[in-house]
Amino acid sequence: MRPYAILSLVFLLAACEHSSSEQSGFNRVSEVEPPTFAQALCAGCHGVKPLVLSPNPHAPSFSDIVNREGVTRANLHRFLSNAHNYPEAMDFDLEDHHVDELTDYMITLKDPRYRPMP
């Protein structure tokens, strides 16, 4: 192999490589998987992963929920802990450890650059 071919290959590979902080429009949360129980219980209505629309147009995606003004880990946890606050369609209770796990996951979706999908 000629020296300039090797050098060209090195430059080509370097151009393709990028760090996760350089991803335009995305942050690292897209690599975080939602809890298994959330995929089973919630994904029928809510978009539980980043950039996924909710199957039910009346159910906001997790990203939409957590990126609303004023949503904090504390008030999200409080809401998820109190099943009587849930809309009627959400006819289930979450165990305390599931509330913790879901809150921890959802808060990773908070992004100051977030814009709701049209």
Biopython code that builds the backbone (N, CA, C, O; Angstrom):
import numpy as np
from Bio.PDB.StructureBuilder import StructureBuilder

atoms = [
    (1, "MET", "N", (0.852, -1.177, 0.000)),
    (1, "MET", "CA", (0.000, 0.000, 0.000)),
    (1, "MET", "C", (0.893, 1.233, 0.000)),
    (1, "MET", "O", (1.875, 1.287, 0.740)),
    (2, "ARG", "N", (0.572, 2.188, -0.794)),
    (2, "ARG", "CA", (1.383, 3.399, -0.911)),
    (2, "ARG", "C", (1.204, 4.286, 0.317)),
    (2, "ARG", "O", (0.142, 4.280, 0.940)),
    (3, "PRO", "N", (2.234, 5.044, 0.665)),
    (3, "PRO", "CA", (2.159, 5.899, 1.861)),
    (3, "PRO", "C", (1.009, 6.899, 1.797)),
    (3, "PRO", "O", (0.361, 7.137, 2.817)),
    (4, "TYR", "N", (0.733, 7.493, 0.638)),
    (4, "TYR", "CA", (-0.353, 8.478, 0.571)),
    (4, "TYR", "C", (-1.720, 7.807, 0.728)),
    (4, "TYR", "O", (-2.664, 8.442, 1.198)),
    (5, "ALA", "N", (-1.837, 6.539, 0.342)),
    (5, "ALA", "CA", (-3.094, 5.811, 0.532)),
    (5, "ALA", "C", (-3.351, 5.575, 2.015)),
    (5, "ALA", "O", (-4.484, 5.700, 2.482)),
    (6, "ILE", "N", (-2.315, 5.238, 2.743)),
    (6, "ILE", "CA", (-2.448, 5.043, 4.186)),
    (6, "ILE", "C", (-2.814, 6.355, 4.857)),
    (6, "ILE", "O", (-3.692, 6.395, 5.718)),
    (7, "LEU", "N", (-2.147, 7.418, 4.466)),
    (7, "LEU", "CA", (-2.426, 8.735, 5.036)),
    (7, "LEU", "C", (-3.871, 9.159, 4.727)),
    (7, "LEU", "O", (-4.554, 9.708, 5.592)),
    (8, "SER", "N", (-4.327, 8.908, 3.518)),
    (8, "SER", "CA", (-5.708, 9.235, 3.140)),
    (8, "SER", "C", (-6.702, 8.447, 3.987)),
    (8, "SER", "O", (-7.724, 8.984, 4.414)),
    (9, "LEU", "N", (-6.401, 7.183, 4.226)),
    (9, "LEU", "CA", (-7.272, 6.347, 5.037)),
    (9, "LEU", "C", (-7.349, 6.883, 6.475)),
    (9, "LEU", "O", (-8.424, 6.914, 7.074)),
    (10, "VAL", "N", (-6.214, 7.297, 7.013)),
    (10, "VAL", "CA", (-6.182, 7.853, 8.366)),
    (10, "VAL", "C", (-7.054, 9.106, 8.442)),
    (10, "VAL", "O", (-7.835, 9.256, 9.382)),
    (11, "PHE", "N", (-6.932, 10.001, 7.472)),
    (11, "PHE", "CA", (-7.741, 11.219, 7.465)),
    (11, "PHE", "C", (-9.222, 10.907, 7.295)),
    (11, "PHE", "O", (-10.069, 11.547, 7.918)),
    (12, "LEU", "N", (-9.532, 9.943, 6.468)),
    (12, "LEU", "CA", (-10.924, 9.556, 6.266)),
    (12, "LEU", "C", (-11.530, 9.025, 7.559)),
    (12, "LEU", "O", (-12.648, 9.399, 7.914)),
    (13, "LEU", "N", (-10.814, 8.165, 8.261)),
    (13, "LEU", "CA", (-11.312, 7.631, 9.524)),
    (13, "LEU", "C", (-11.438, 8.722, 10.580)),
    (13, "LEU", "O", (-12.392, 8.721, 11.359)),
    (14, "ALA", "N", (-10.502, 9.638, 10.615)),
    (14, "ALA", "CA", (-10.554, 10.726, 11.584)),
    (14, "ALA", "C", (-11.752, 11.632, 11.313)),
    (14, "ALA", "O", (-12.360, 12.148, 12.251)),
    (15, "ALA", "N", (-12.093, 11.826, 10.063)),
    (15, "ALA", "CA", (-13.238, 12.674, 9.721)),
    (15, "ALA", "C", (-14.550, 12.035, 10.147)),
    (15, "ALA", "O", (-15.509, 12.743, 10.456)),
    (16, "CYS", "N", (-14.609, 10.715, 10.168)),
    (16, "CYS", "CA", (-15.832, 10.020, 10.552)),
    (16, "CYS", "C", (-16.005, 9.930, 12.063)),
    (16, "CYS", "O", (-17.120, 9.773, 12.560)),
    (17, "GLU", "N", (-14.905, 10.030, 12.783)),
    (17, "GLU", "CA", (-14.959, 9.876, 14.232)),
    (17, "GLU", "C", (-15.395, 11.175, 14.889)),
    (17, "GLU", "O", (-14.953, 12.253, 14.491)),
    (18, "HIS", "N", (-16.257, 11.080, 15.892)),
    (18, "HIS", "CA", (-16.669, 12.255, 16.655)),
    (18, "HIS", "C", (-17.022, 11.834, 18.065)),
    (18, "HIS", "O", (-17.413, 10.691, 18.301)),
    (19, "SER", "N", (-16.886, 12.733, 18.981)),
    (19, "SER", "CA", (-17.240, 12.421, 20.364)),
    (19, "SER", "C", (-18.725, 12.657, 20.568)),
    (19, "SER", "O", (-19.375, 13.336, 19.774)),
    (20, "SER", "N", (-19.260, 12.079, 21.660)),
    (20, "SER", "CA", (-20.690, 12.230, 21.923)),
    (20, "SER", "C", (-21.055, 13.671, 22.220)),
    (20, "SER", "O", (-22.203, 14.062, 22.010)),
    (21, "SER", "N", (-20.112, 14.477, 22.703)),
    (21, "SER", "CA", (-20.415, 15.879, 22.985)),
    (21, "SER", "C", (-20.529, 16.701, 21.708)),
    (21, "SER", "O", (-21.018, 17.830, 21.727)),
    (22, "GLU", "N", (-20.073, 16.126, 20.600)),
    (22, "GLU", "CA", (-20.141, 16.854, 19.335)),
    (22, "GLU", "C", (-21.376, 16.503, 18.510)),
    (22, "GLU", "O", (-21.554, 17.042, 17.418)),
    (23, "GLN", "N", (-22.213, 15.634, 18.997)),
    (23, "GLN", "CA", (-23.406, 15.252, 18.254)),
    (23, "GLN", "C", (-24.330, 16.450, 18.154)),
    (23, "GLN", "O", (-24.763, 16.991, 19.171)),
    (24, "SER", "N", (-24.628, 16.859, 16.955)),
    (24, "SER", "CA", (-25.469, 18.034, 16.791)),
    (24, "SER", "C", (-26.926, 17.691, 17.014)),
    (24, "SER", "O", (-27.465, 16.775, 16.395)),
    (25, "GLY", "N", (-27.562, 18.447, 17.916)),
    (25, "GLY", "CA", (-28.976, 18.258, 18.157)),
    (25, "GLY", "C", (-29.328, 17.131, 19.096)),
    (25, "GLY", "O", (-30.492, 17.002, 19.475)),
    (26, "PHE", "N", (-28.384, 16.321, 19.483)),
    (26, "PHE", "CA", (-28.648, 15.207, 20.372)),
    (26, "PHE", "C", (-27.708, 15.301, 21.559)),
    (26, "PHE", "O", (-26.581, 15.778, 21.430)),
    (27, "ASN", "N", (-28.165, 14.854, 22.702)),
    (27, "ASN", "CA", (-27.245, 14.708, 23.809)),
    (27, "ASN", "C", (-27.141, 13.237, 24.144)),
    (27, "ASN", "O", (-27.772, 12.412, 23.484)),
    (28, "ARG", "N", (-26.379, 12.897, 25.127)),
    (28, "ARG", "CA", (-26.084, 11.506, 25.417)),
    (28, "ARG", "C", (-27.290, 10.735, 25.934)),
    (28, "ARG", "O", (-27.228, 9.508, 26.012)),
    (29, "VAL", "N", (-28.374, 11.397, 26.288)),
    (29, "VAL", "CA", (-29.520, 10.671, 26.835)),
    (29, "VAL", "C", (-30.088, 9.674, 25.852)),
    (29, "VAL", "O", (-30.730, 8.709, 26.266)),
    (30, "SER", "N", (-29.874, 9.873, 24.567)),
    (30, "SER", "CA", (-30.421, 8.938, 23.596)),
    (30, "SER", "C", (-29.808, 7.552, 23.755)),
    (30, "SER", "O", (-30.343, 6.577, 23.227)),
    (31, "GLU", "N", (-28.692, 7.451, 24.478)),
    (31, "GLU", "CA", (-28.045, 6.163, 24.712)),
    (31, "GLU", "C", (-28.619, 5.452, 25.933)),
    (31, "GLU", "O", (-28.361, 4.264, 26.124)),
    (32, "VAL", "N", (-29.387, 6.149, 26.760)),
    (32, "VAL", "CA", (-29.947, 5.575, 27.979)),
    (32, "VAL", "C", (-31.253, 4.857, 27.633)),
    (32, "VAL", "O", (-32.138, 5.424, 26.992)),
    (33, "GLU", "N", (-31.354, 3.620, 28.060)),
    (33, "GLU", "CA", (-32.566, 2.840, 27.805)),
    (33, "GLU", "C", (-33.572, 3.061, 28.928)),
    (33, "GLU", "O", (-33.189, 3.122, 30.096)),
    (34, "PRO", "N", (-34.849, 3.180, 28.590)),
    (34, "PRO", "CA", (-35.867, 3.288, 29.639)),
    (34, "PRO", "C", (-35.965, 1.976, 30.405)),
    (34, "PRO", "O", (-35.642, 0.915, 29.871)),
    (35, "PRO", "N", (-36.413, 2.048, 31.656)),
    (35, "PRO", "CA", (-36.600, 0.809, 32.420)),
    (35, "PRO", "C", (-37.541, -0.143, 31.684)),
    (35, "PRO", "O", (-38.470, 0.284, 30.998)),
    (36, "THR", "N", (-37.286, -1.417, 31.837)),
    (36, "THR", "CA", (-38.089, -2.442, 31.170)),
    (36, "THR", "C", (-39.568, -2.312, 31.518)),
    (36, "THR", "O", (-40.426, -2.415, 30.641)),
    (37, "PHE", "N", (-39.868, -2.084, 32.798)),
    (37, "PHE", "CA", (-41.274, -1.978, 33.192)),
    (37, "PHE", "C", (-41.933, -0.777, 32.530)),
    (37, "PHE", "O", (-43.124, -0.826, 32.222)),
    (38, "ALA", "N", (-41.178, 0.314, 32.301)),
    (38, "ALA", "CA", (-41.745, 1.498, 31.643)),
    (38, "ALA", "C", (-42.059, 1.193, 30.183)),
    (38, "ALA", "O", (-43.056, 1.671, 29.642)),
    (39, "GLN", "N", (-41.213, 0.404, 29.557)),
    (39, "GLN", "CA", (-41.489, 0.022, 28.174)),
    (39, "GLN", "C", (-42.746, -0.842, 28.109)),
    (39, "GLN", "O", (-43.515, -0.758, 27.152)),
    (40, "ALA", "N", (-42.952, -1.671, 29.128)),
    (40, "ALA", "CA", (-44.129, -2.544, 29.142)),
    (40, "ALA", "C", (-45.396, -1.795, 29.543)),
    (40, "ALA", "O", (-46.444, -1.985, 28.926)),
    (41, "LEU", "N", (-45.315, -0.950, 30.564)),
    (41, "LEU", "CA", (-46.510, -0.278, 31.089)),
    (41, "LEU", "C", (-46.842, 1.032, 30.378)),
    (41, "LEU", "O", (-48.015, 1.365, 30.207)),
    (42, "CYS", "N", (-45.823, 1.771, 29.968)),
    (42, "CYS", "CA", (-46.039, 3.153, 29.516)),
    (42, "CYS", "C", (-45.981, 3.335, 27.997)),
    (42, "CYS", "O", (-46.651, 4.210, 27.448)),
    (43, "ALA", "N", (-45.184, 2.512, 27.324)),
    (43, "ALA", "CA", (-44.931, 2.732, 25.902)),
    (43, "ALA", "C", (-46.147, 2.523, 25.012)),
    (43, "ALA", "O", (-46.128, 2.918, 23.847)),
    (44, "GLY", "N", (-47.197, 1.913, 25.534)),
    (44, "GLY", "CA", (-48.417, 1.768, 24.750)),
    (44, "GLY", "C", (-49.089, 3.104, 24.489)),
    (44, "GLY", "O", (-49.812, 3.259, 23.506)),
    (45, "CYS", "N", (-48.850, 4.072, 25.372)),
    (45, "CYS", "CA", (-49.445, 5.409, 25.225)),
    (45, "CYS", "C", (-48.392, 6.511, 25.051)),
    (45, "CYS", "O", (-48.578, 7.430, 24.254)),
    (46, "HIS", "N", (-47.295, 6.414, 25.796)),
    (46, "HIS", "CA", (-46.275, 7.465, 25.801)),
    (46, "HIS", "C", (-45.065, 7.088, 24.955)),
    (46, "HIS", "O", (-44.695, 5.917, 24.870)),
    (47, "GLY", "N", (-44.462, 8.078, 24.338)),
    (47, "GLY", "CA", (-43.143, 7.895, 23.748)),
    (47, "GLY", "C", (-42.161, 7.892, 24.901)),
    (47, "GLY", "O", (-41.937, 8.934, 25.516)),
    (48, "VAL", "N", (-41.569, 6.748, 25.211)),
    (48, "VAL", "CA", (-40.708, 6.658, 26.385)),
    (48, "VAL", "C", (-39.244, 6.929, 26.068)),
    (48, "VAL", "O", (-38.457, 7.204, 26.974)),
    (49, "LYS", "N", (-38.869, 6.854, 24.795)),
    (49, "LYS", "CA", (-37.489, 7.120, 24.390)),
    (49, "LYS", "C", (-37.401, 8.510, 23.769)),
    (49, "LYS", "O", (-38.395, 9.031, 23.262)),
    (50, "PRO", "N", (-36.218, 9.106, 23.808)),
    (50, "PRO", "CA", (-36.059, 10.418, 23.174)),
    (50, "PRO", "C", (-36.398, 10.348, 21.683)),
    (50, "PRO", "O", (-36.120, 9.348, 21.020)),
    (51, "LEU", "N", (-36.984, 11.395, 21.179)),
    (51, "LEU", "CA", (-37.300, 11.540, 19.760)),
    (51, "LEU", "C", (-38.323, 10.524, 19.249)),
    (51, "LEU", "O", (-38.413, 10.276, 18.047)),
    (52, "VAL", "N", (-39.087, 9.943, 20.162)),
    (52, "VAL", "CA", (-40.140, 9.000, 19.764)),
    (52, "VAL", "C", (-41.483, 9.633, 20.106)),
    (52, "VAL", "O", (-41.724, 10.039, 21.243)),
    (53, "LEU", "N", (-42.346, 9.708, 19.111)),
    (53, "LEU", "CA", (-43.681, 10.245, 19.342)),
    (53, "LEU", "C", (-44.519, 9.245, 20.126)),
    (53, "LEU", "O", (-44.322, 8.034, 20.022)),
    (54, "SER", "N", (-45.441, 9.758, 20.898)),
    (54, "SER", "CA", (-46.342, 8.893, 21.659)),
    (54, "SER", "C", (-47.349, 8.234, 20.724)),
    (54, "SER", "O", (-47.897, 8.895, 19.841)),
    (55, "PRO", "N", (-47.599, 6.937, 20.909)),
    (55, "PRO", "CA", (-48.617, 6.263, 20.095)),
    (55, "PRO", "C", (-50.003, 6.867, 20.302)),
    (55, "PRO", "O", (-50.817, 6.895, 19.379)),
    (56, "ASN", "N", (-50.266, 7.345, 21.506)),
    (56, "ASN", "CA", (-51.535, 8.000, 21.816)),
    (56, "ASN", "C", (-51.301, 9.509, 21.728)),
    (56, "ASN", "O", (-50.540, 10.052, 22.528)),
    (57, "PRO", "N", (-51.925, 10.191, 20.791)),
    (57, "PRO", "CA", (-51.671, 11.626, 20.627)),
    (57, "PRO", "C", (-52.077, 12.467, 21.837)),
    (57, "PRO", "O", (-51.685, 13.629, 21.940)),
    (58, "HIS", "N", (-52.859, 11.890, 22.753)),
    (58, "HIS", "CA", (-53.269, 12.612, 23.959)),
    (58, "HIS", "C", (-52.312, 12.383, 25.123)),
    (58, "HIS", "O", (-52.457, 13.000, 26.179)),
    (59, "ALA", "N", (-51.345, 11.507, 24.935)),
    (59, "ALA", "CA", (-50.360, 11.205, 25.974)),
    (59, "ALA", "C", (-49.019, 11.820, 25.580)),
    (59, "ALA", "O", (-48.440, 11.431, 24.566)),
    (60, "PRO", "N", (-48.522, 12.763, 26.358)),
    (60, "PRO", "CA", (-47.242, 13.382, 26.000)),
    (60, "PRO", "C", (-46.088, 12.387, 26.130)),
    (60, "PRO", "O", (-46.143, 11.458, 26.936)),
    (61, "SER", "N", (-45.061, 12.592, 25.339)),
    (61, "SER", "CA", (-43.871, 11.755, 25.458)),
    (61, "SER", "C", (-43.172, 12.072, 26.776)),
    (61, "SER", "O", (-43.396, 13.130, 27.365)),
    (62, "PHE", "N", (-42.340, 11.166, 27.228)),
    (62, "PHE", "CA", (-41.580, 11.415, 28.443)),
    (62, "PHE", "C", (-40.718, 12.668, 28.286)),
    (62, "PHE", "O", (-40.572, 13.448, 29.227)),
    (63, "SER", "N", (-40.150, 12.857, 27.098)),
    (63, "SER", "CA", (-39.330, 14.057, 26.862)),
    (63, "SER", "C", (-40.172, 15.319, 26.974)),
    (63, "SER", "O", (-39.728, 16.311, 27.552)),
    (64, "ASP", "N", (-41.387, 15.290, 26.424)),
    (64, "ASP", "CA", (-42.282, 16.450, 26.549)),
    (64, "ASP", "C", (-42.598, 16.743, 28.012)),
    (64, "ASP", "O", (-42.611, 17.901, 28.430)),
    (65, "ILE", "N", (-42.851, 15.703, 28.780)),
    (65, "ILE", "CA", (-43.207, 15.882, 30.186)),
    (65, "ILE", "C", (-42.063, 16.512, 30.966)),
    (65, "ILE", "O", (-42.238, 17.533, 31.630)),
    (66, "VAL", "N", (-40.908, 15.902, 30.880)),
    (66, "VAL", "CA", (-39.798, 16.324, 31.728)),
    (66, "VAL", "C", (-39.212, 17.676, 31.310)),
    (66, "VAL", "O", (-38.562, 18.342, 32.117)),
    (67, "ASN", "N", (-39.433, 18.083, 30.066)),
    (67, "ASN", "CA", (-38.894, 19.359, 29.601)),
    (67, "ASN", "C", (-39.883, 20.513, 29.715)),
    (67, "ASN", "O", (-39.623, 21.610, 29.221)),
    (68, "ARG", "N", (-41.004, 20.268, 30.361)),
    (68, "ARG", "CA", (-41.944, 21.364, 30.631)),
    (68, "ARG", "C", (-41.328, 22.286, 31.674)),
    (68, "ARG", "O", (-40.572, 21.853, 32.543)),
    (69, "GLU", "N", (-41.663, 23.549, 31.568)),
    (69, "GLU", "CA", (-41.159, 24.526, 32.522)),
    (69, "GLU", "C", (-41.604, 24.146, 33.932)),
    (69, "GLU", "O", (-42.769, 23.823, 34.163)),
    (70, "GLY", "N", (-40.667, 24.190, 34.860)),
    (70, "GLY", "CA", (-40.972, 23.935, 36.259)),
    (70, "GLY", "C", (-40.894, 22.490, 36.702)),
    (70, "GLY", "O", (-41.009, 22.217, 37.897)),
    (71, "VAL", "N", (-40.702, 21.551, 35.782)),
    (71, "VAL", "CA", (-40.610, 20.153, 36.180)),
    (71, "VAL", "C", (-39.224, 19.905, 36.768)),
    (71, "VAL", "O", (-38.199, 20.180, 36.144)),
    (72, "THR", "N", (-39.231, 19.381, 37.978)),
    (72, "THR", "CA", (-37.988, 19.036, 38.667)),
    (72, "THR", "C", (-38.032, 17.560, 39.031)),
    (72, "THR", "O", (-39.073, 16.912, 38.923)),
    (73, "ARG", "N", (-36.910, 17.047, 39.455)),
    (73, "ARG", "CA", (-36.870, 15.658, 39.890)),
    (73, "ARG", "C", (-37.852, 15.462, 41.054)),
    (73, "ARG", "O", (-38.575, 14.467, 41.107)),
    (74, "ALA", "N", (-37.866, 16.417, 41.975)),
    (74, "ALA", "CA", (-38.715, 16.291, 43.172)),
    (74, "ALA", "C", (-40.205, 16.265, 42.821)),
    (74, "ALA", "O", (-40.937, 15.403, 43.308)),
    (75, "ASN", "N", (-40.660, 17.205, 41.977)),
    (75, "ASN", "CA", (-42.109, 17.208, 41.704)),
    (75, "ASN", "C", (-42.509, 16.084, 40.746)),
    (75, "ASN", "O", (-43.650, 15.624, 40.789)),
    (76, "LEU", "N", (-41.604, 15.640, 39.893)),
    (76, "LEU", "CA", (-41.883, 14.477, 39.045)),
    (76, "LEU", "C", (-42.009, 13.226, 39.924)),
    (76, "LEU", "O", (-42.926, 12.425, 39.745)),
    (77, "HIS", "N", (-41.101, 13.070, 40.854)),
    (77, "HIS", "CA", (-41.136, 11.929, 41.777)),
    (77, "HIS", "C", (-42.420, 11.948, 42.602)),
    (77, "HIS", "O", (-43.057, 10.913, 42.801)),
    (78, "ARG", "N", (-42.788, 13.117, 43.071)),
    (78, "ARG", "CA", (-44.019, 13.254, 43.864)),
    (78, "ARG", "C", (-45.239, 12.854, 43.033)),
    (78, "ARG", "O", (-46.109, 12.132, 43.521)),
    (79, "PHE", "N", (-45.311, 13.319, 41.781)),
    (79, "PHE", "CA", (-46.435, 12.960, 40.908)),
    (79, "PHE", "C", (-46.494, 11.451, 40.684)),
    (79, "PHE", "O", (-47.553, 10.837, 40.811)),
    (80, "LEU", "N", (-45.347, 10.861, 40.349)),
    (80, "LEU", "CA", (-45.325, 9.423, 40.061)),
    (80, "LEU", "C", (-45.615, 8.585, 41.305)),
    (80, "LEU", "O", (-46.069, 7.446, 41.196)),
    (81, "SER", "N", (-45.356, 9.142, 42.476)),
    (81, "SER", "CA", (-45.611, 8.426, 43.730)),
    (81, "SER", "C", (-47.079, 8.411, 44.112)),
    (81, "SER", "O", (-47.500, 7.569, 44.906)),
    (82, "ASN", "N", (-47.856, 9.314, 43.570)),
    (82, "ASN", "CA", (-49.260, 9.466, 43.960)),
    (82, "ASN", "C", (-50.175, 9.049, 42.823)),
    (82, "ASN", "O", (-50.566, 9.871, 41.994)),
    (83, "ALA", "N", (-50.510, 7.778, 42.791)),
    (83, "ALA", "CA", (-51.315, 7.238, 41.694)),
    (83, "ALA", "C", (-52.668, 7.926, 41.569)),
    (83, "ALA", "O", (-53.262, 7.916, 40.490)),
    (84, "HIS", "N", (-53.163, 8.518, 42.637)),
    (84, "HIS", "CA", (-54.459, 9.191, 42.531)),
    (84, "HIS", "C", (-54.382, 10.430, 41.642)),
    (84, "HIS", "O", (-55.413, 10.966, 41.236)),
    (85, "ASN", "N", (-53.169, 10.886, 41.338)),
    (85, "ASN", "CA", (-52.986, 12.018, 40.418)),
    (85, "ASN", "C", (-53.044, 11.596, 38.957)),
    (85, "ASN", "O", (-53.233, 12.437, 38.077)),
    (86, "TYR", "N", (-52.888, 10.321, 38.691)),
    (86, "TYR", "CA", (-52.793, 9.842, 37.323)),
    (86, "TYR", "C", (-54.108, 10.062, 36.579)),
    (86, "TYR", "O", (-55.183, 10.019, 37.177)),
    (87, "PRO", "N", (-54.015, 10.296, 35.287)),
    (87, "PRO", "CA", (-55.250, 10.315, 34.479)),
    (87, "PRO", "C", (-55.923, 8.946, 34.546)),
    (87, "PRO", "O", (-55.278, 7.947, 34.864)),
    (88, "GLU", "N", (-57.188, 8.905, 34.253)),
    (88, "GLU", "CA", (-57.968, 7.675, 34.358)),
    (88, "GLU", "C", (-57.380, 6.531, 33.530)),
    (88, "GLU", "O", (-57.456, 5.371, 33.933)),
    (89, "ALA", "N", (-56.802, 6.852, 32.390)),
    (89, "ALA", "CA", (-56.245, 5.815, 31.519)),
    (89, "ALA", "C", (-55.046, 5.110, 32.160)),
    (89, "ALA", "O", (-54.714, 3.985, 31.788)),
    (90, "MET", "N", (-54.408, 5.763, 33.109)),
    (90, "MET", "CA", (-53.252, 5.169, 33.793)),
    (90, "MET", "C", (-53.753, 4.461, 35.050)),
    (90, "MET", "O", (-53.561, 4.944, 36.166)),
    (91, "ASP", "N", (-54.381, 3.340, 34.859)),
    (91, "ASP", "CA", (-55.023, 2.624, 35.958)),
    (91, "ASP", "C", (-54.068, 1.601, 36.584)),
    (91, "ASP", "O", (-54.300, 0.395, 36.496)),
    (92, "PHE", "N", (-53.001, 2.084, 37.211)),
    (92, "PHE", "CA", (-52.068, 1.205, 37.909)),
    (92, "PHE", "C", (-51.295, 2.017, 38.932)),
    (92, "PHE", "O", (-51.268, 3.247, 38.881)),
    (93, "ASP", "N", (-50.670, 1.314, 39.858)),
    (93, "ASP", "CA", (-49.805, 1.928, 40.863)),
    (93, "ASP", "C", (-48.376, 1.485, 40.592)),
    (93, "ASP", "O", (-48.134, 0.374, 40.118)),
    (94, "LEU", "N", (-47.443, 2.361, 40.896)),
    (94, "LEU", "CA", (-46.030, 2.002, 40.773)),
    (94, "LEU", "C", (-45.468, 1.718, 42.155)),
    (94, "LEU", "O", (-45.772, 2.424, 43.117)),
    (95, "GLU", "N", (-44.656, 0.692, 42.247)),
    (95, "GLU", "CA", (-43.949, 0.409, 43.492)),
    (95, "GLU", "C", (-42.890, 1.491, 43.690)),
    (95, "GLU", "O", (-42.433, 2.109, 42.729)),
    (96, "ASP", "N", (-42.506, 1.713, 44.949)),
    (96, "ASP", "CA", (-41.562, 2.785, 45.264)),
    (96, "ASP", "C", (-40.265, 2.687, 44.460)),
    (96, "ASP", "O", (-39.764, 3.698, 43.967)),
    (97, "HIS", "N", (-39.724, 1.483, 44.328)),
    (97, "HIS", "CA", (-38.458, 1.359, 43.584)),
    (97, "HIS", "C", (-38.670, 1.658, 42.095)),
    (97, "HIS", "O", (-37.750, 2.133, 41.429)),
    (98, "HIS", "N", (-39.867, 1.385, 41.567)),
    (98, "HIS", "CA", (-40.157, 1.732, 40.168)),
    (98, "HIS", "C", (-40.307, 3.248, 40.010)),
    (98, "HIS", "O", (-39.897, 3.809, 38.993)),
    (99, "VAL", "N", (-40.884, 3.902, 40.996)),
    (99, "VAL", "CA", (-40.991, 5.367, 40.962)),
    (99, "VAL", "C", (-39.590, 5.970, 40.922)),
    (99, "VAL", "O", (-39.320, 6.879, 40.137)),
    (100, "ASP", "N", (-38.705, 5.463, 41.767)),
    (100, "ASP", "CA", (-37.321, 5.971, 41.787)),
    (100, "ASP", "C", (-36.642, 5.746, 40.445)),
    (100, "ASP", "O", (-36.005, 6.650, 39.904)),
    (101, "GLU", "N", (-36.780, 4.542, 39.914)),
    (101, "GLU", "CA", (-36.139, 4.184, 38.648)),
    (101, "GLU", "C", (-36.685, 5.014, 37.490)),
    (101, "GLU", "O", (-35.923, 5.494, 36.651)),
    (102, "LEU", "N", (-38.007, 5.182, 37.445)),
    (102, "LEU", "CA", (-38.622, 5.951, 36.362)),
    (102, "LEU", "C", (-38.250, 7.431, 36.464)),
    (102, "LEU", "O", (-37.961, 8.076, 35.455)),
    (103, "THR", "N", (-38.259, 7.958, 37.674)),
    (103, "THR", "CA", (-37.866, 9.357, 37.857)),
    (103, "THR", "C", (-36.425, 9.554, 37.422)),
    (103, "THR", "O", (-36.118, 10.503, 36.700)),
    (104, "ASP", "N", (-35.545, 8.672, 37.851)),
    (104, "ASP", "CA", (-34.130, 8.785, 37.467)),
    (104, "ASP", "C", (-33.966, 8.746, 35.949)),
    (104, "ASP", "O", (-33.190, 9.517, 35.385)),
    (105, "TYR", "N", (-34.698, 7.848, 35.292)),
    (105, "TYR", "CA", (-34.614, 7.768, 33.834)),
    (105, "TYR", "C", (-35.162, 9.040, 33.181)),
    (105, "TYR", "O", (-34.502, 9.647, 32.338)),
    (106, "MET", "N", (-36.361, 9.432, 33.576)),
    (106, "MET", "CA", (-37.004, 10.576, 32.919)),
    (106, "MET", "C", (-36.191, 11.856, 33.077)),
    (106, "MET", "O", (-36.148, 12.675, 32.159)),
    (107, "ILE", "N", (-35.554, 12.039, 34.214)),
    (107, "ILE", "CA", (-34.792, 13.264, 34.430)),
    (107, "ILE", "C", (-33.576, 13.325, 33.503)),
    (107, "ILE", "O", (-33.066, 14.410, 33.227)),
    (108, "THR", "N", (-33.107, 12.169, 33.019)),
    (108, "THR", "CA", (-31.994, 12.183, 32.060)),
    (108, "THR", "C", (-32.431, 12.755, 30.711)),
    (108, "THR", "O", (-31.592, 13.124, 29.889)),
    (109, "LEU", "N", (-33.741, 12.828, 30.485)),
    (109, "LEU", "CA", (-34.258, 13.354, 29.222)),
    (109, "LEU", "C", (-34.359, 14.881, 29.225)),
    (109, "LEU", "O", (-34.684, 15.487, 28.203)),
    (110, "LYS", "N", (-34.082, 15.498, 30.369)),
    (110, "LYS", "CA", (-34.133, 16.961, 30.472)),
    (110, "LYS", "C", (-32.997, 17.541, 29.637)),
    (110, "LYS", "O", (-31.842, 17.137, 29.774)),
    (111, "ASP", "N", (-33.337, 18.481, 28.781)),
    (111, "ASP", "CA", (-32.353, 19.063, 27.872)),
    (111, "ASP", "C", (-32.719, 20.516, 27.615)),
    (111, "ASP", "O", (-33.808, 20.783, 27.106)),
    (112, "PRO", "N", (-31.849, 21.466, 27.950)),
    (112, "PRO", "CA", (-32.172, 22.875, 27.741)),
    (112, "PRO", "C", (-32.409, 23.227, 26.272)),
    (112, "PRO", "O", (-33.017, 24.256, 25.976)),
    (113, "ARG", "N", (-31.941, 22.396, 25.363)),
    (113, "ARG", "CA", (-32.139, 22.647, 23.921)),
    (113, "ARG", "C", (-33.381, 21.949, 23.390)),
    (113, "ARG", "O", (-33.666, 22.018, 22.195)),
    (114, "TYR", "N", (-34.119, 21.281, 24.257)),
    (114, "TYR", "CA", (-35.269, 20.481, 23.815)),
    (114, "TYR", "C", (-36.336, 21.358, 23.155)),
    (114, "TYR", "O", (-36.657, 22.446, 23.631)),
    (115, "ARG", "N", (-36.864, 20.858, 22.065)),
    (115, "ARG", "CA", (-38.005, 21.474, 21.381)),
    (115, "ARG", "C", (-38.986, 20.355, 21.086)),
    (115, "ARG", "O", (-38.599, 19.330, 20.524)),
    (116, "PRO", "N", (-40.261, 20.531, 21.457)),
    (116, "PRO", "CA", (-41.253, 19.483, 21.181)),
    (116, "PRO", "C", (-41.362, 19.213, 19.685)),
    (116, "PRO", "O", (-41.208, 20.111, 18.858)),
    (117, "MET", "N", (-41.630, 17.955, 19.365)),
    (117, "MET", "CA", (-41.830, 17.575, 17.963)),
    (117, "MET", "C", (-43.174, 18.118, 17.519)),
    (117, "MET", "O", (-44.127, 18.144, 18.297)),
    (118, "PRO", "N", (-43.252, 18.549, 16.276)),
    (118, "PRO", "CA", (-44.527, 19.080, 15.785)),
    (118, "PRO", "C", (-45.594, 18.000, 15.646)),
    (118, "PRO", "O", (-46.720, 18.293, 15.244)),
]
sb = StructureBuilder()
sb.init_structure("model")
sb.init_model(0)
sb.init_chain("A")
sb.init_seg("    ")
for serial, (resi, resn, name, xyz) in enumerate(atoms, 1):
    if name == "N":
        sb.init_residue(resn, " ", resi, " ")
    sb.init_atom(name, np.array(xyz, "f"), 0.0, 1.0, " ", f" {name:<3s}", serial, name[0])
structure = sb.get_structure()
